[in-house]
Amino acid sequence: MKERLFEVWKQLRSKPMSLLGFGLIAFFTLVAVAAPILAPPEKNSRDAYLMPQDGYSPDPVRPHWQETPEKHRHLFGTTEGQYDLYYGMVWGTRTAFQVALIVVMSSLAAGILIGGAAGFYGGWIDELMMRFTDIILAFPDLILAVVIVAVTRPSIHNVMISVAAVSWPSYARLLRGDVLSIKERDFVSAARALGASDFRILGRHIIPNCIYPLLVVASLSMGRIVITAAALSFLGLGAPVGYADWGQLISLSRNWLLGSSGNPFEYWHTVFIPGFTIFLFVLGWNLLGDAVRDILDPRQK
């Protein structure tokens, strides 16, 4: 085990960009864990994810980096409606991790169940499941997700359901192809000859030998999922107004993209800070996904 971990660390050290991705995700993880310390919720707040609101003015307030102590809580300024941008960024990190992890795990579970059954049993089961998968893949991901959220009612939970509903087919098709190959191997035939059940053969012999490509795809999908969820929130189909969500924060900046008359950069913070944060979060997962691919894929060695 120690030799394996040392080998993984050695491969990471040989790729500076992989270390950068690991560092970015480690930073965001630290922010998410320490959110109650970095941005303590108000005592009378019914939900820690609801951003503090300091008034109802539609004009954002610029960042207060050198202001009096009582205004220091607006370190990143405020958005439209006077929501504290710093608080939203910190707690939005937790929202981003929740969305990405829940969607990936749900999609992975559905892909393993459907793809594994289709590849292992074949016949009409394979035909039925793969044709259903093809139907889902025939729709543009974002359009289908928008339809699902619109039908079920806009909320952050329904966003996760909709994104997972359009993400699982890629896992299912990838796993099915590997299962079709591995189920013909000698060790699978030996397990079947010894009387092993289908569930045991799948769980002990086939799935463990197919899971690594799925983990690579999952790590590379984390960033895409966050972007899709942010896009739905920007369209008004995600988190409610005032919820700590990066896509929601960018949505609150749509009226101030051009600043004010004579000063196009007056309210730059409302779109740059959440937009750049999403960029770094997605970049970190993409770089880390490349590292996972290099480590797990024997063809890269």
N, C-alpha and C positions, 0 to 999 in steps of 0.2 A: 504494500500500500504506500509506504513512504517513498519507494523508488518511483512509483507511478506519479505521485504528487510532485516529486522532484523533477520528473521528466516534463510534466505539464508546466511547471514554473520555468523550466529551462526554455521551453518553446515560446512561452509568453515573453521572456526577457529578450529573445532573439528577434521579436517583432515589436518595435517601439509603438506602432499604432495600436496594437492590441493592448499594450499597457495603458495607453491613453484611454481606450474604451473602458477598460477595467476601472481606471481611476475615476472617470466620469460617472459610471454606474455606482461605484462605491460612495462618491460624494452625494449623489441624489438619494442613495439609501440612507446615509447618515442624516440628511436633511429630513427625510420622511420619518425616521425613528425619533429624531429630536424635535419634531414639530411642536409638541406641547411646551417645550422649553424655549425654542426660538420664537414662537408666536403664541403665547398663552391665550387660550380662549377667554372671552368675557365670562364673569361669574354667573351672570343671569342668562347666558346663551343656552338655548335648548338643543343646539347642534353645533359641535365644534367646527364643522365644515362651512358654516354660514359666516361670511366675511363681515367684520364690524363695519357699520355704516355711520359716517359722521356728517349727517345732513342729507339733503335731497337735491342739491344743486346739480344741474346737468353738466356743468363745466368741470372737467377734471382739475385736480390740483397737482402741480409739478412736484417732483421729489424734494423732500426737505432733508438735505444732507448737512446743512449748517444753520439749522433753525433752533429755536428755543426748545428746551427739554420736553415741554408738553406737546410739541408738534413732532417729536422724534419718532412717534409711532407710525408716521407716514413716511417711512424711510424711502420707499419707492413712489411716493405720491398716492393719489387716488384715481379711480376710474370714473366714468360717467355714473352719476348717482352716489358719488362719494364713498365707494367701497375701498377699503384699504388694500392696495395692490400688494404690499409686502406680505400681509397675512394670506392673501389669496395664492401667492406664489408658493409659500411654504407648505400650506395645507393642500394645495393643488398637486404637490409632489406625491402625497399619499394617494390622491385620487388617480393619478397617472399609473402608479404601481398597481393599485387595485384593479383598474380597468385592464391593464396589460396582462397581469398574472391570471385573473379570473377568466378572461377571454381565451388565453392560450391554453390553460388547463382544460377548460370546457371543450374547446375545439380539438385538442389532442385526444381527450377521452372519447369524443364522438368519432373522430377519425380512426382511432384504434378499434373501436367496436364495429363500425361499419366496414372499414377496409379489411380488418382481420377476418370477419365472417365471410365477406365476399370472396377474398382470395383463398380461404381455407376450404370452404364448402363448394364453391363454383356453381355451375348449373344455373337453375332459375333464381337462386338466391343472389348469385353474382350479377346476373343480368338485371334483376330488379333494383338492387342497390346501386349499381353503377349507372343505370339509366336515370335514377333519381338524382344521383350526384351530377350527372351531365346537365340535368335541368337546372340545378342550382348554379352551376358554372356558366350556364348560358346567359345569366343576368349579370349586368355590371354590378360589382360589389357594393359600391356606394349607393347606387339607385335602389337596389333591393333592401339595403339597410335602412334607407330613408323611408321606404314603404312600410317596413316592419315597425319602425318606431312610430310612424304616423298613425298606424292602425292600433297599436297597443297603448299609446299615450306617451308623450315625451317625458323622459326621466333618465337619470344616469344608469339605473338598473336595466331599463329597456334598451338603452344604448349598448350595454354589454351583451344582452341577449341577441340583439340584431347583428352585432359585429361577429359574435360567435357563430351565428346561424349562417353567415356567408364565408366563414373562414375554414370550417372543418373539411370541405371537399378536397382541398389540396392535400391534407394529411391522409385522407382515406385513399385517394388514388395512389399516392406514394407508397403507403403501407401495402396496399393490395399487390402492387407489382413485386415487392420484396417477398411477400408471403407466397405468391405463386412460384417463386424460384426456390425458396428455402423448404417448402413443404415436400419437395421431391428429394431432399437430401437423405443420406443413409441414416443419420442419427434420428431423424423423424420417423423413418420406416421402422427402425429398431424399437423406438418408444411405442409405436402403434402395435408392433408384434408382441411386446411385453404386456399389452392390455391397458395402456395408459388411455385415459379418457380424452375426448376432444379438448375440453377445457384445460386439462393438464398439459397437453401437447402445445396448445397455443400459448399458455401462460409460462411454461417452463422452457420450451425449446424454440418456438418460432418468434414470438414477440420480442424476447430479449436480443435476438439476433437481427431484428429489424428496427429497433428503437433509435439507434444512433442517427440515421438520416433525419428522423422526425425531430430529434432534439436540435439538430442544426437548423432546420426550417423554423422551429419554434423560436429559437434565439434571434433569428433574422426577422421574424414577424413581429417582435415586440414593438419596435419603433413604428412599423406600419399601422399597427392597431391603435397606438396613441394618436397618430395623425388622423386616422379615420374617426375616432371618437371626438377629437377636437373639431373636426369638420362638421360633425353632426351637432355639436354644441354651438358652433358658430352659426349654423342655420336655425338655431332656436329649437332643436329637437332633443337636446341633451339635458344637462343639469339646469335647474331653475335659476332665475336671476338671483345673484348674491351667493351662489354656491361656489366653493373654492375649486375651480376647474379651469385649466389653462385655456381651453377652447372658449369657455364662457367669458374669460377675461379679454380675449381678443375680440369677441363679439361686442363687448361693451366699448371697444375702441373704434368701431366701424364709422361712427359719426365724426371722428377726429383724426382720420388718416391724413388729411390735408392740413391739419393744424387749424389756425385761425387766420383771419384776414390779415395779410402782410407778414405772417410768421408761420410758415408751413411746418416748422419743427417744434412748435410750442408744446405740443402734447405728444412728443415722440415716445415718451416712456410707456404710454398706454398700449402700444402695439409692439414696440421693440423688446421690452423686457419679457413678456410672455412668449413672443415669437422666437426670440433667441434662446430662451430656456427650452422650448420644444425642440429646436434645432439641436442643442447640445444633448438632450435626452435621447433623441432618435439616433444621433451620431454615435453616442456611446454604445447603444444596443447593436448598431450595425457593425461597429468595429469589434465588439465582443463576439458577435455572431460569426464573423470571419475567423476569429481565433478559435472558437469552438469547432468550426468546420475543419480548420487545419489540424486540430488535435485529434478529432474523432474520425476523420476520413482517412483511411489507410492509403488512398490513392494520392494524397498530398505529401506522403513521406517518401 
